[in-house]
Amino acid sequence: MAGTKQGLIERIRRDQAEWRQLVADVGHHRMHEPGPMGEWSFRDLVSHLNGWRSRTVNRVESAVRGVPPPPDPWPANLEDDDKINDWIRDRDAGRSAEDLLTEYDLSFDRLASALESMPEERLRDPTAFDWVGGPLVDAEFGGHLRDEHMPSVRAWLTQHA
């Protein structure tokens, strides 16, 4: 059973609230400490999340405008996720944690706004967004953060309380 546009937007808002709570729990004073993602800091994790989220949001916003999605921001010869992640981290090395946090938080708003402007029928069409592999209304935009990164950040916080 397919979800609804309203349900999808509500999931995005819940994800944003969970994200904001995680940022508050980490605290700005710990942004540069290694550990939440191996040797990477929480700030590095935010850079990583931004890199991939920006691609997703750009794809959705392009669909709203009826234009092809832009190319990936990283060089086309990078096909391995680890190499892409390193490229994203290097690209963002000079950006402040605050700038990265603001960008990632705003990505929830951008995503929700773009989805809100799409007709529900298009969001339910399983062929409209080939990069999703099904209806966009059923996409799990927060799964990567929630399933892969939140547990390690929470464990890091517990170990370093």
Secondary structure, 3 states (H helix, E strand, C coil): CCCCHHHHHHHHHHHHHHHHHHHHHHCHHHCCCEEEECCEEHHHHHHHHHHHHHHHHHHHHHHHHCCCCCCCCCCCCCCCHHHHHHHHHHHCCCCCHHHHHHHHHHHHHHHHHHHHCCCHHHHHCCCCCCCCCCCHHHCCCCHHHHHHHHHHHHHHHHHCC
